[in-house]
Amino acid sequence: MTASAPWLSPLSQPQYLITLYFLVVAGLALLAGFARSVATRSEVGSRFRPAVVARLVVTGVASVSYVFLVMAFLSGYSLVGGEYVPTDGAVLVFALRYMDWSVTVPMLALELLAVCTVVGSGLRRTQVLAAASAFAMIFCGFLGAIVIDEGQSQAQLLIWGGISCVFWIVTNVVLIQSVRRSLPTLTPQAASWMRSATILMLSGWVVYPLVYLIQVFGSGGGWATTMQVSLCVADVLVKIGFGTLIHRVAKLRTAEDVRAGDDVHPESIWISSVKQSDAGQPSEVYLAEGASVHQRHARPPMSSAVPVERSASDDEEL
């Protein structure tokens, strides 16, 4: 049986404007999230810095992707007889999303793992498995929805959607197991926020296969608009909301390390105007073998400084 690819459906003027509105607003929201990620990157200790890097990558890549999505949308439809008719480039409005997700979805998995308590070789294996299965999940969906039979075969959509679902389950299981092992060793507040972040991300991931199924059974401009709006909302909630919660977990765990004397941090840590820890300074300085502490150069006090005499010619110039 054939399916109707959403990028082949013409849009009415309201459908076109609503889609454009959500594309632009989502892009601006992700850009704001990227700016906030840059501004707050120093709030987290070095132990949890991979979470900050992942957050920057997610919001940065998503922001750039939405710029291209808006450009593709504007150039992918032509106004003919009161409705917007898709051109050959309209497929990019959907294809570019899969290219975005191929980078950002594995990075979301790595962002969550960065604040879990799994360490060492176990963490590396978990990271590889989670990132690889997340990428495979997106790529298989891309093949079924866009590439094979140009997204117009229900059979291929269901087959590749099922394969993608297998990798989706693997990714979920890996992440949930890591979180469950971490929760008992965290403070109650950090555990609560990690649990909320995990639920938000995995719940948001449910939206994407549901939208995928619309392409299998639905057709027309109304369904195409519903798909775009749903994906915009899911992108903002997952990539900004999840990142905000993970950032809080990283700050809490940084504060715990500072209070325990396990790590240092150059500034005090505050969350929602509540101080979590004072600034932590190193109690000892570790030097290379044979090295010595660099001695400070003596500086005379300002009052004992010798005044510089000015000549008459200097006075004349003044």
ChimeraX attribute file (.defattr): number of C-alpha atoms within 10 A of each C-alpha:
attribute: neighborCount
match mode: 1-to-1
recipient: residues
	/A:1	8
	/A:2	14
	/A:3	19
	/A:4	19
	/A:5	22
	/A:6	28
	/A:7	27
	/A:8	17
	/A:9	19
	/A:10	22
	/A:11	24
	/A:12	16
	/A:13	13
	/A:14	12
	/A:15	19
	/A:16	20
	/A:17	13
	/A:18	14
	/A:19	21
	/A:20	19
	/A:21	14
	/A:22	19
	/A:23	21
	/A:24	16
	/A:25	15
	/A:26	23
	/A:27	25
	/A:28	16
	/A:29	16
	/A:30	25
	/A:31	20
	/A:32	16
	/A:33	24
	/A:34	22
	/A:35	14
	/A:36	15
	/A:37	22
	/A:38	15
	/A:39	10
	/A:40	11
	/A:41	16
	/A:42	15
	/A:43	21
	/A:44	23
	/A:45	22
	/A:46	14
	/A:47	14
	/A:48	20
	/A:49	19
	/A:50	19
	/A:51	27
	/A:52	25
	/A:53	17
	/A:54	21
	/A:55	30
	/A:56	21
	/A:57	19
	/A:58	26
	/A:59	27
	/A:60	20
	/A:61	18
	/A:62	26
	/A:63	22
	/A:64	14
	/A:65	18
	/A:66	24
	/A:67	14
	/A:68	17
	/A:69	23
	/A:70	19
	/A:71	13
	/A:72	18
	/A:73	22
	/A:74	15
	/A:75	16
	/A:76	19
	/A:77	20
	/A:78	15
	/A:79	13
	/A:80	10
	/A:81	7
	/A:82	10
	/A:83	16
	/A:84	19
	/A:85	18
	/A:86	21
	/A:87	15
	/A:88	11
	/A:89	14
	/A:90	21
	/A:91	20
	/A:92	19
	/A:93	22
	/A:94	22
	/A:95	16
	/A:96	17
	/A:97	20
	/A:98	21
	/A:99	15
	/A:100	18
	/A:101	23
	/A:102	19
	/A:103	18
	/A:104	24
	/A:105	22
	/A:106	25
	/A:107	24
	/A:108	25
	/A:109	24
	/A:110	23
	/A:111	26
	/A:112	28
	/A:113	26
	/A:114	23
	/A:115	23
	/A:116	25
	/A:117	17
	/A:118	16
	/A:119	12
	/A:120	8
	/A:121	9
	/A:122	9
	/A:123	16
	/A:124	13
	/A:125	11
	/A:126	21
	/A:127	22
	/A:128	13
	/A:129	17
	/A:130	27
	/A:131	21
	/A:132	14
	/A:133	23
	/A:134	27
	/A:135	23
	/A:136	21
	/A:137	27
	/A:138	25
	/A:139	18
	/A:140	21
	/A:141	25
	/A:142	25
	/A:143	19
	/A:144	26
	/A:145	29
	/A:146	18
	/A:147	14
	/A:148	14
	/A:149	16
	/A:150	15
	/A:151	24
	/A:152	21
	/A:153	20
	/A:154	19
	/A:155	16
	/A:156	22
	/A:157	26
	/A:158	17
	/A:159	15
	/A:160	20
	/A:161	23
	/A:162	17
	/A:163	15
	/A:164	24
	/A:165	18
	/A:166	15
	/A:167	20
	/A:168	22
	/A:169	13
	/A:170	16
	/A:171	24
	/A:172	18
	/A:173	13
	/A:174	17
	/A:175	21
	/A:176	16
	/A:177	11
	/A:178	17
	/A:179	21
	/A:180	15
	/A:181	13
	/A:182	17
	/A:183	17
	/A:184	11
	/A:185	12
	/A:186	18
	/A:187	12
	/A:188	11
	/A:189	12
	/A:190	22
	/A:191	19
	/A:192	15
	/A:193	19
	/A:194	27
	/A:195	17
	/A:196	14
	/A:197	23
	/A:198	21
	/A:199	14
	/A:200	17
	/A:201	20
	/A:202	17
	/A:203	13
	/A:204	19
	/A:205	17
	/A:206	12
	/A:207	16
	/A:208	17
	/A:209	15
	/A:210	12
	/A:211	17
	/A:212	17
	/A:213	16
	/A:214	17
	/A:215	23
	/A:216	24
	/A:217	12
	/A:218	15
	/A:219	17
	/A:220	16
	/A:221	19
	/A:222	17
	/A:223	18
	/A:224	25
	/A:225	24
	/A:226	16
	/A:227	22
	/A:228	20
	/A:229	19
	/A:230	15
	/A:231	21
	/A:232	20
	/A:233	16
	/A:234	20
	/A:235	24
	/A:236	21
	/A:237	17
	/A:238	20
	/A:239	23
	/A:240	23
	/A:241	16
	/A:242	25
	/A:243	26
	/A:244	18
	/A:245	21
	/A:246	27
	/A:247	28
	/A:248	21
	/A:249	26
	/A:250	27
	/A:251	24
	/A:252	24
	/A:253	22
	/A:254	25
	/A:255	27
	/A:256	18
	/A:257	18
	/A:258	23
	/A:259	16
	/A:260	11
	/A:261	13
	/A:262	11
	/A:263	17
	/A:264	20
	/A:265	21
	/A:266	13
	/A:267	13
	/A:268	14
	/A:269	21
	/A:270	16
	/A:271	11
	/A:272	7
	/A:273	7
	/A:274	8
	/A:275	11
	/A:276	19
	/A:277	20
	/A:278	16
	/A:279	14
	/A:280	20
	/A:281	13
	/A:282	13
	/A:283	8
	/A:284	6
	/A:285	6
	/A:286	10
	/A:287	9
	/A:288	6
	/A:289	6
	/A:290	5
	/A:291	8
	/A:292	9
	/A:293	8
	/A:294	6
	/A:295	6
	/A:296	6
	/A:297	6
	/A:298	6
	/A:299	7
	/A:300	9
	/A:301	7
	/A:302	7
	/A:303	7
	/A:304	7
	/A:305	9
	/A:306	8
	/A:307	7
	/A:308	6
	/A:309	7
	/A:310	8
	/A:311	8
	/A:312	9
	/A:313	8
	/A:314	9
	/A:315	8
	/A:316	7
	/A:317	6
	/A:318	6
